[in-house]
Amino acid sequence: MTGVPDTETALQAEGARLARRLAQILHASLDEQVRIQLIGHSLASNLIGAFVPTVEHVSRRAGRPLHTQLEVDAFGQIALHVVAADGATRTRLGGADLLDRLLFTSGRLHPVVAEHLQRALGGSEHQATRALVDCLRSKPVLNAMQRQLTVLLSD
């Protein structure tokens, strides 16, 4: 055993880091800390998990196929390794960096994202799930994902 976490463990750790950051930003009571943990894990898993096949699909459709895989970097954190069809590494993007680019603007949680996540803290599990889905489908998140894809395809 090398002490290096597997990708699933690293992805869960990224969700926990995001949850700690969100706990400092969102207005949450102590009772809502468990839900913040679930939100952090859900956002990390869904956004990072969706980005991998999206890069491959969009790049293939654009005629510039890229292969993306999740890996654990030297610091034990989740990273996306993007490789061109010829095998050359295009980029390595840290999971924390990707989440920051998708959810935050100039270091602050995007207001629309914050609104959805604040809604996810209150109400029933169904309402929380609906608010998370709304967050993932929100225009700021989708626009940010499009910007990241454009950057990858323009290199």
C-alpha positions as a Markdown table, in Angstrom:
| # | Residue | x | y | z |
|---|---|---|---|---|
| 1 | Met | 0.0 | 0.0 | 0.0 |
| 2 | Thr | 1.5 | 3.3 | -1.1 |
| 3 | Gly | -0.8 | 5.6 | 1.0 |
| 4 | Val | -2.1 | 7.2 | -2.2 |
| 5 | Pro | -5.9 | 7.3 | -2.2 |
| 6 | Asp | -7.9 | 5.9 | -5.0 |
| 7 | Thr | -9.9 | 8.2 | -7.3 |
| 8 | Glu | -13.2 | 7.6 | -5.4 |
| 9 | Thr | -11.6 | 8.4 | -2.1 |
| 10 | Ala | -10.0 | 11.6 | -3.6 |
| 11 | Leu | -13.3 | 12.6 | -5.1 |
| 12 | Gln | -15.0 | 12.2 | -1.7 |
| 13 | Ala | -12.2 | 14.3 | -0.1 |
| 14 | Glu | -12.8 | 17.0 | -2.7 |
| 15 | Gly | -16.5 | 17.0 | -1.8 |
| 16 | Ala | -15.7 | 17.3 | 1.8 |
| 17 | Arg | -13.4 | 20.3 | 1.1 |
| 18 | Leu | -16.1 | 21.9 | -1.0 |
| 19 | Ala | -18.6 | 21.3 | 1.9 |
| 20 | Arg | -16.3 | 23.0 | 4.4 |
| 21 | Arg | -16.0 | 26.0 | 2.0 |
| 22 | Leu | -19.8 | 26.2 | 1.5 |
| 23 | Ala | -20.3 | 26.0 | 5.3 |
| 24 | Gln | -18.4 | 29.2 | 5.6 |
| 25 | Ile | -20.4 | 30.9 | 2.9 |
| 26 | Leu | -24.0 | 29.7 | 3.2 |
| 27 | His | -26.2 | 30.6 | 6.1 |
| 28 | Ala | -26.5 | 27.3 | 7.8 |
| 29 | Ser | -27.3 | 26.2 | 11.3 |
| 30 | Leu | -25.5 | 23.4 | 13.1 |
| 31 | Asp | -28.4 | 21.1 | 12.3 |
| 32 | Glu | -27.8 | 21.7 | 8.6 |
| 33 | Gln | -24.1 | 20.7 | 8.6 |
| 34 | Val | -24.9 | 17.1 | 7.5 |
| 35 | Arg | -26.9 | 18.5 | 4.5 |
| 36 | Ile | -24.0 | 20.8 | 3.6 |
| 37 | Gln | -21.7 | 17.7 | 3.6 |
| 38 | Leu | -24.2 | 15.9 | 1.3 |
| 39 | Ile | -24.3 | 19.0 | -1.0 |
| 40 | Gly | -20.5 | 19.2 | -1.2 |
| 41 | His | -20.2 | 15.6 | -2.1 |
| 42 | Ser | -23.0 | 15.7 | -4.6 |
| 43 | Leu | -21.7 | 18.8 | -6.3 |
| 44 | Ala | -18.1 | 17.3 | -6.6 |
| 45 | Ser | -19.3 | 13.9 | -7.8 |
| 46 | Asn | -21.8 | 15.3 | -10.3 |
| 47 | Leu | -19.8 | 18.2 | -11.7 |
| 48 | Ile | -16.4 | 16.4 | -11.9 |
| 49 | Gly | -18.1 | 13.2 | -13.0 |
| 50 | Ala | -20.1 | 14.9 | -15.7 |
| 51 | Phe | -17.1 | 16.9 | -17.0 |
| 52 | Val | -15.1 | 13.8 | -18.0 |
| 53 | Pro | -17.6 | 12.3 | -20.5 |
| 54 | Thr | -18.6 | 15.8 | -21.7 |
| 55 | Val | -15.0 | 16.6 | -22.7 |
| 56 | Glu | -14.8 | 13.4 | -24.6 |
| 57 | His | -18.1 | 13.8 | -26.3 |
| 58 | Val | -17.8 | 17.4 | -27.3 |
| 59 | Ser | -14.2 | 17.0 | -28.4 |
| 60 | Arg | -15.1 | 14.0 | -30.6 |
| 61 | Arg | -18.0 | 15.9 | -32.1 |
| 62 | Ala | -15.6 | 18.8 | -32.8 |
| 63 | Gly | -13.2 | 16.5 | -34.7 |
| 64 | Arg | -10.5 | 16.9 | -32.0 |
| 65 | Pro | -11.0 | 13.9 | -29.8 |
| 66 | Leu | -9.6 | 14.1 | -26.3 |
| 67 | His | -9.5 | 11.4 | -23.6 |
| 68 | Thr | -10.0 | 12.4 | -20.0 |
| 69 | Gln | -9.5 | 10.4 | -16.9 |
| 70 | Leu | -9.6 | 11.0 | -13.3 |
| 71 | Glu | -6.4 | 10.4 | -11.3 |
| 72 | Val | -4.9 | 11.3 | -8.0 |
| 73 | Asp | -2.2 | 13.9 | -8.1 |
| 74 | Ala | 1.0 | 13.9 | -6.1 |
| 75 | Phe | -0.8 | 15.6 | -3.2 |
| 76 | Gly | -3.5 | 13.0 | -3.1 |
| 77 | Gln | -6.1 | 15.2 | -4.6 |
| 78 | Ile | -8.4 | 14.4 | -7.5 |
| 79 | Ala | -7.3 | 15.7 | -10.9 |
| 80 | Leu | -8.4 | 15.4 | -14.5 |
| 81 | His | -5.8 | 14.3 | -17.0 |
| 82 | Val | -6.7 | 15.3 | -20.5 |
| 83 | Val | -4.8 | 13.6 | -23.3 |
| 84 | Ala | -5.0 | 14.3 | -27.1 |
| 85 | Ala | -5.5 | 11.5 | -29.6 |
| 86 | Asp | -1.8 | 11.3 | -30.3 |
| 87 | Gly | -1.2 | 10.5 | -26.6 |
| 88 | Ala | 0.2 | 14.0 | -25.7 |
| 89 | Thr | -0.9 | 15.4 | -22.4 |
| 90 | Arg | -3.1 | 18.5 | -23.0 |
| 91 | Thr | -3.6 | 19.5 | -19.4 |
| 92 | Arg | -4.0 | 18.3 | -15.9 |
| 93 | Leu | -6.8 | 20.2 | -14.1 |
| 94 | Gly | -7.2 | 19.8 | -10.4 |
| 95 | Gly | -10.7 | 19.0 | -9.2 |
| 96 | Ala | -10.7 | 21.9 | -6.8 |
| 97 | Asp | -9.8 | 24.2 | -9.7 |
| 98 | Leu | -12.6 | 22.9 | -11.9 |
| 99 | Leu | -15.2 | 23.2 | -9.1 |
| 100 | Asp | -13.9 | 26.8 | -8.4 |
| 101 | Arg | -14.3 | 27.7 | -12.1 |
| 102 | Leu | -17.8 | 26.2 | -12.3 |
| 103 | Leu | -19.3 | 27.5 | -9.1 |
| 104 | Phe | -17.4 | 30.7 | -8.2 |
| 105 | Thr | -16.9 | 34.0 | -9.9 |
| 106 | Ser | -13.8 | 36.1 | -8.8 |
| 107 | Gly | -13.5 | 33.9 | -5.7 |
| 108 | Arg | -17.1 | 34.3 | -4.6 |
| 109 | Leu | -19.9 | 31.8 | -5.0 |
| 110 | His | -22.0 | 32.9 | -8.0 |
| 111 | Pro | -25.2 | 34.5 | -6.7 |
| 112 | Val | -27.5 | 32.1 | -8.7 |
| 113 | Val | -25.6 | 29.1 | -7.4 |
| 114 | Ala | -25.7 | 30.5 | -3.9 |
| 115 | Glu | -29.5 | 30.9 | -4.2 |
| 116 | His | -30.0 | 27.3 | -5.3 |
| 117 | Leu | -27.7 | 25.9 | -2.6 |
| 118 | Gln | -29.4 | 28.0 | 0.1 |
| 119 | Arg | -32.7 | 26.5 | -1.0 |
| 120 | Ala | -31.1 | 23.0 | -0.9 |
| 121 | Leu | -30.4 | 23.6 | 2.8 |
| 122 | Gly | -34.0 | 24.0 | 3.8 |
| 123 | Gly | -37.1 | 22.0 | 3.2 |
| 124 | Ser | -37.6 | 18.3 | 2.5 |
| 125 | Glu | -35.1 | 16.0 | 0.9 |
| 126 | His | -37.2 | 16.3 | -2.3 |
| 127 | Gln | -36.9 | 20.1 | -2.3 |
| 128 | Ala | -33.1 | 19.8 | -1.6 |
| 129 | Thr | -32.7 | 17.4 | -4.5 |
| 130 | Arg | -34.7 | 19.7 | -6.8 |
| 131 | Ala | -32.6 | 22.7 | -5.7 |
| 132 | Leu | -29.3 | 20.8 | -6.4 |
| 133 | Val | -30.5 | 19.8 | -9.8 |
| 134 | Asp | -31.5 | 23.4 | -10.5 |
| 135 | Cys | -28.0 | 24.4 | -9.5 |
| 136 | Leu | -26.3 | 21.9 | -11.8 |
| 137 | Arg | -28.5 | 23.0 | -14.7 |
| 138 | Ser | -28.2 | 26.7 | -13.9 |
| 139 | Lys | -27.0 | 29.1 | -16.6 |
| 140 | Pro | -23.9 | 30.2 | -14.7 |
| 141 | Val | -22.7 | 26.6 | -14.2 |
| 142 | Leu | -23.5 | 25.6 | -17.8 |
| 143 | Asn | -21.8 | 28.7 | -19.1 |
| 144 | Ala | -18.7 | 28.0 | -17.0 |
| 145 | Met | -18.6 | 24.5 | -18.2 |
| 146 | Gln | -18.8 | 25.7 | -21.8 |
| 147 | Arg | -15.9 | 28.1 | -21.2 |
| 148 | Gln | -13.8 | 25.3 | -19.8 |
| 149 | Leu | -14.6 | 23.1 | -22.8 |
| 150 | Thr | -13.7 | 26.0 | -25.1 |
| 151 | Val | -10.3 | 26.4 | -23.4 |
| 152 | Leu | -9.6 | 22.7 | -23.8 |
| 153 | Leu | -10.5 | 22.7 | -27.5 |
| 154 | Ser | -8.6 | 25.8 | -28.3 |
| 155 | Asp | -5.2 | 24.6 | -27.1 |
